[in-house]
Structures are given as structure tokens and as C-alpha cells.
Amino acid sequence: MDRGVGLTFGVEEEFHLLNPATGRLAPGARQLLAAFGAHDVFGLPNQEFQQAMVETATPVCHDLDELRQALIATRTTLIQAGDRVGLWIAAAGTVPDCGIVTAPVYPDERYRRISDEYRRLAVEQQVCACQVQVGVPDEELAFHLIRRIRGWLPVLLALSGGSPYFQNQDTGYASYRAVVLSRWPTSGPMPLFADRTDYHRRVDKLITSGVIGDYGMIYYDVRPSQRYPTLEIRIADACPLLDDVLLIAALARALVVTAADEEERGEPIPDVADELLRGATWRAARSGIRGKLVDAVAGDAVASKDLVRRFIRHVRPALEASGDDAYVDEALLELAKRGTSAERQRRALSAGKGMHKVTASIVAETRTFSEK
């Protein structure tokens, strides 16, 4: 493993805040954050762009067991606070009734500037992600690793797809969150940068030209973190089930470690065409883990189950080295049996339960860990 890559990792989760009576988004972030007291010593949430969402972050973790306990702690803290103020907490890319709320943007000057500039894009940014931070101590190395992992990232989107509904409509997508996010000027697959100097030079031009306001508006599917010595993998939908969060985290770390091993051995960098990668990302958002996907590395269309197998074969040595292989194999089998969150939501609606029950099922899954 090159220079300590992947020795640490962590997860940032974004959550929707909902009115239990209606299942609709509730602009309750300030109320929720104010509800925390001295007894809440772990996993305090942070404000997010919209008042109807918050974000939590685990501490730095070293293995899946440690990450599981950290996620349980952060979710428990958040859910208990939500119960105290009468709010549902939902981890999902979108929730069915995600229309315009009364005061959508959190009262922060930076957020207000973004809202004023991007208008409807900001209003409809009612989406939540699961972001994995994988330790990469050297920023220069991070850009080399991005070249090696970018072609595989659509697989993580397909596995996490959990946003089929938007504004009470079935979008036809497994991850409509990815579509909503794609409308921003710096989103989707990360362009190729020669090195860290090239990256900062080009991002600085985006800022000085007024396209974006700051580095925090780099919303690409992967980016070097501005705060930590990590690669931040941002492509996945927020996942209601904790086991799916752990699956995405294990695979993201294994992918980065695999890239570092390839870099250390001097293996050729995959030639992944930008247009094919963008198409593969769209196809993953559209289809999830059913039907065909696009293998952006091999350059062909392939059954989703076969692309997942290719991915696992690619990262298998890293999974075995970390001891995560057994968990990942079992988690993938369970995911194939029960379906993604998008599939489970559609089954709930087709059973005649209505949109409110679909939302309630997301909320129930978000707190399922407490029953284990």
C-alpha cells in the first residue's frame, strides 16, 4: 500500500428532516441543532445548505467495526434529537414529497449568496448523499489515484440508488439525486487534471470568472478534500440501511487502495473517455443494479451483475488485505435479494401504501440499526 493510503476512513451522511404528519420536508434544522445539549457528546450534526437537512460525520476510523459503531452513535444522537423536537430523520437521496419549502436555505451568508446566484437549482437542491473520506496523505498522489478510480465510480452509484421519487413523481431513475446534482457547473465525473497545481489553477479560474464562489462548490463525484488529507468519494446516494453505508464505504476504500497499489507498481492508467464516463454515470443513475450498465474502463455495455463482479474482482486483493471481503460478499448478496432503496420504495408504492407510507418506510430503515 502506497504511503499509508486507506489506513483511515470515515463517512459523512446527509439526512432529510420531515414532518411526521405529512411526510413532507420540514425546515427544522435550526430547531434540531438547538435541541442538542450537554448530554449529546458524540456525532453532533452540522447545518447543511437547506433548512430541511443536516449532515453528520464520523471520526477517523480504521476498520469496518469501528466505522459501524461510529455510524450507530451519530445516527442515534441525531434520531433522538429528532424525536425530542418532533421531526422524522430520513437517509435517502430524495424523499417523495420534496417540493419547495417555505424557507429552504439555511440562514448562512454563503448559502444565501449561492441561492441568489443559482436560483432554481438552489431551490431544488433537496438531495442527500453518502460521502466516504478515504485517507490519502499526499495531495499530489490523490490526483494520480483519481485517474485510476474514476471509471469505477458509477458502480457505487448503481449500488446506492435510492432516489426514484422527486416532487411526488416517479422519475424513472434509480438515483434522481444524481440528475438534480448534475445541473450544477462543477458536478458529475471529475475532469482530468495534470496534477495538484493544474487543479488549483483551473479551479481558481472558475472562481475568478464567477462560475462558482469557492472550493466548496466543487461537487464532482470525487475530489481531494479541502479539510482533510483524504479523497472524498461523493457519488453515492444517502442510504437508509446502515449495512449499505458500510458496503459503500468498504468498496470506496478498497478502490482507492487498489489504485495506490497500481500506482506503486507503475501499472498503466486506464484510458477512460470523458463522454463514456459521463454516459456510464447517467446509466447507473437511470438503471441502478437492474438491466445493463456501462463499463467505462472496458468500454462496453454489460449486465449490471457482471459489472459488479468485475468491480469486486478488481478490488478483491484490497478487500482481503483489510479483512472486509467476507462482509462485502455477504452485503452484496443481501442487497441483491432485497433490492436497492429505490426498488424497495417502488415496491412499497405498488403495494398500495401511498407516498406517505413510502416515506415512513425510509424513516424506519434509517433507524433499523437500533433494533439489532
CORWOGI-V962265 format. One record per residue. D_LAST is the distance of its C-alpha to the last C-alpha in whole Angstrom. Layout:
d_last: <D_LAST	D_LAST>
This chain:
d_last: <35	37	37	34	32	28	28	26	24	22	21	22	20	22	21	23	24	24	26	24	27	28	25	28	28	29	31	29	28	31	29	26	27	29	26	25	26	27	23	22	22	20	20	22	23	27	29	29	32	31	31	28	26	25	24	21	22	20	22	24	21	22	20	17	14	16	16	12	12	15	14	11	13	16	14	13	16	18	16	17	20	20	19	22	25	24	23	20	18	18	18	21	24	26	25	27	29	30	34	36	35	37	37	35	36	34	37	38	41	40	38	41	43	41	41	45	45	43	43	41	39	38	37	35	33	30	28	25	24	22	24	24	26	27	29	33	35	39	39	42	40	37	40	41	37	37	39	37	34	35	36	32	30	31	28	26	27	27	23	22	24	22	25	28	29	31	33	32	33	32	33	33	31	28	28	30	29	31	34	34	34	37	39	39	42	40	37	36	37	38	42	43	45	47	46	44	48	48	45	46	49	48	45	48	50	47	47	51	52	49	47	44	44	42	40	37	38	37	35	35	32	33	34	35	33	36	34	32	34	31	31	29	28	28	28	25	23	21	17	15	12	11	12	15	16	15	17	20	20	21	23	25	25	26	29	30	31	32	35	36	36	39	40	41	43	45	43	45	43	42	44	42	44	43	44	42	39	39	39	36	34	35	35	31	31	33	31	28	27	29	33	35	34	37	37	38	39	40	42	41	39	37	34	31	29	32	32	28	29	32	30	28	31	32	29	28	30	28	25	26	28	24	22	20	22	20	17	19	20	17	16	19	19	16	18	21	20	18	20	20	19	23	23	20	22	25	24	23	26	28	27	28	26	28	27	25	23	22	22	19	17	17	16	13	12	13	10	7	5	6	4	0>
